[in-house]
């Protein structure tokens, strides 16, 4: 996230959606406030593309769909006080499709690639929010300047756990089913 961009006080989610339809810059929404999105580096985009490609290949022909960077994740105020709308770097959804073609509301996997500007938000605010969404089974925080994946995931007992991978290794993702990623795949070409 970048600087706060709310023009005249808190907006409703409906006002935010209307604003976003004609905006030339994407904004994230948190409990009535909007924040302009910052640009990404080629390295950031390459990592997102690598993850998207691997997950989309795994999802092909199955019930899951994979989105990258421009599809919003919206969660209503009954789950997150005030509601949120984020643009995750990558997300996987295996359930029904919402009517709005710009929105997903029930991902099973969310991925954020951190930068110096977003690391704090991704590790605190978004971690707290994603853990509250009932459909989310895992949240990956990917470093872009070194091979490191911070994996937050819901255990079989429903409790959240954390595991880090550094330099080498592979890790499971909950969806698409029976899918794993390796650090070499995530950082391919870098």
C-alpha positions in Angstrom: 0.0 0.0 0.0 1.0 3.6 -0.5 -0.4 6.8 0.9 -3.9 7.2 2.1 -6.1 8.5 -0.8 -9.6 8.9 0.6 -10.9 12.1 -0.9 -13.6 13.2 1.6 -13.8 10.9 4.6 -14.8 7.3 4.9 -16.4 5.6 1.8 -18.9 2.8 1.8 -17.8 -0.3 -0.1 -20.4 0.6 -2.8 -18.8 4.1 -3.2 -15.4 2.5 -3.4 -16.5 0.1 -6.1 -17.9 3.0 -8.1 -14.7 5.0 -7.7 -12.6 1.9 -8.7 -14.6 1.5 -12.0 -13.2 4.7 -13.4 -9.9 5.0 -11.5 -6.6 5.1 -13.5 -4.8 3.8 -10.4 -5.9 0.8 -8.4 -6.8 1.3 -4.7 -7.1 -1.0 -1.8 -10.0 -0.4 0.7 -9.8 -0.9 4.5 -12.8 0.0 6.6 -13.8 3.1 4.6 -10.4 4.3 3.7 -8.7 3.9 0.4 -5.0 3.5 -0.4 -3.4 4.0 -3.8 -1.3 1.0 -5.0 2.3 1.5 -5.9 4.1 0.1 -8.9 6.0 -3.1 -8.8 9.6 -4.0 -9.9 10.3 -6.4 -12.8 11.6 -8.9 -10.1 8.3 -8.7 -8.2 6.3 -9.2 -11.4 8.5 -12.2 -12.4 8.0 -13.9 -9.1 4.2 -13.3 -9.3 4.2 -14.7 -12.9 6.2 -17.8 -11.9 3.8 -18.6 -9.1 0.7 -17.8 -11.2 2.0 -20.0 -14.1 2.7 -23.0 -11.8 -0.7 -22.7 -10.0 -2.7 -22.1 -13.2 -1.0 -25.2 -14.8 -2.0 -27.2 -11.7 -5.6 -25.9 -11.8 -6.1 -26.5 -15.5 -9.2 -28.7 -16.1 -10.2 -28.7 -12.4 -12.5 -26.7 -10.2 -10.0 -24.0 -9.2 -9.2 -20.7 -10.8 -6.1 -18.5 -10.3 -6.0 -14.7 -10.4 -3.0 -12.4 -10.5 -2.8 -8.7 -9.3 -5.9 -7.2 -10.9 -8.8 -9.2 -9.4 -10.0 -7.8 -6.1 -10.5 -9.8 -3.0 -13.5 -8.3 -1.1 -14.5 -9.3 2.3 -17.7 -7.9 3.9 -18.0 -6.1 7.1 -19.6 -9.1 8.8 -16.3 -10.9 8.6 -13.9 -8.0 8.7 -15.2 -4.9 10.6 -15.7 -2.2 8.0 -14.9 -4.5 5.1 -11.7 -4.8 3.0 -10.8 -4.9 -0.7 -7.3 -5.9 -1.6 -5.5 -6.8 -4.8 -3.5 -9.9 -3.8 -0.5 -10.6 -6.0 -1.9 -14.2 -6.6 -4.9 -16.0 -5.3 -6.6 -19.3 -5.9 -10.3 -19.9 -5.5 -12.1 -23.3 -5.9 -15.7 -22.3 -5.1 -18.5 -20.5 -6.9 -17.8 -17.4 -8.9 -19.2 -14.1 -7.6 -21.5 -12.2 -10.0 -19.1 -9.2 -10.2 -16.3 -10.2 -12.7 -13.7 -8.0 -10.9 -14.1 -9.7 -7.5 -13.3 -12.9 -5.6 -14.6 -13.3 -2.1 -13.6 -16.8 -1.0 -10.0 -17.7 -1.8 -8.3 -20.8 -0.4 -4.8 -19.5 -1.1 -3.5 -15.9 -1.0 0.0 -14.9 -2.1 1.8 -11.5 -1.5 5.3 -10.7 -2.8 6.7 -8.2 -0.3 8.7 -5.0 -1.1 10.2 -2.6 1.4 7.0 -0.5 1.1 4.5 -3.3 1.6 6.3 -5.7 4.0 4.8 -4.3 7.2 1.3 -4.2 5.8 1.6 -7.7 4.3 3.0 -9.2 7.6 0.7 -7.5 10.0 -2.6 -6.2 8.6 -3.0 -8.6 5.8 -2.0 -11.6 7.8 -4.5 -10.7 10.5 -7.2 -10.2 7.8 -6.5 -13.3 5.7 -6.6 -15.5 8.8 -10.1 -14.3 9.6 -11.5 -15.3 6.2 -13.0 -18.7 6.6 -12.1 -20.0 3.1 -8.4 -19.1 3.4 -6.3 -22.2 4.1 -2.9 -20.7 3.4 -1.2 -17.3 3.0 2.3 -17.1 1.5 4.5 -14.1 2.0 7.3 -14.2 -0.6 10.5 -12.2 -0.3 11.7 -10.7 -3.6 15.3 -9.9 -2.7 16.2 -13.4 -1.4 14.8 -16.9 -1.7 12.5 -17.0 1.3 8.9 -18.0 1.6 6.9 -17.4 4.9 4.0 -19.9 4.8 1.1 -19.3 7.1 -1.4 -22.2 7.0 -4.4 -23.6 8.8 -3.6 -27.0 10.3 -6.0 -30.0 10.3 -7.1 -28.8 13.8 -8.1 -25.4 12.4 -5.2 -23.6 14.2 -2.8 -21.4 12.2 0.8 -22.4 11.9 3.9 -20.8 10.3 6.8 -22.4 8.4 9.6 -20.7 6.6 11.6 -22.0 3.7 15.0 -20.4 2.9 17.2 -20.9 -0.2 16.0 -24.4 -1.1 13.0 -26.7 -0.6 9.4 -27.4 -1.6 6.2 -26.7 0.2 2.5 -27.8 -0.2 -0.3 -25.4 -1.1 -3.9 -26.3 -0.3 -5.2 -25.6 -3.7 -5.3 -26.6 -6.4 -5.4 -30.0 -4.7 -2.2 -32.0 -4.5 0.0 -29.1 -5.5 3.5 -28.2 -4.3 5.8 -25.3 -5.2 9.6 -25.3 -5.0 11.7 -22.3 -4.2 13.5 -22.9 -7.6 10.1 -22.6 -9.4 9.1 -19.4 -7.4 12.4 -17.7 -8.2 13.0 -19.1 -11.7 14.9 -16.7 -14.0 16.2 -14.5 -11.2 
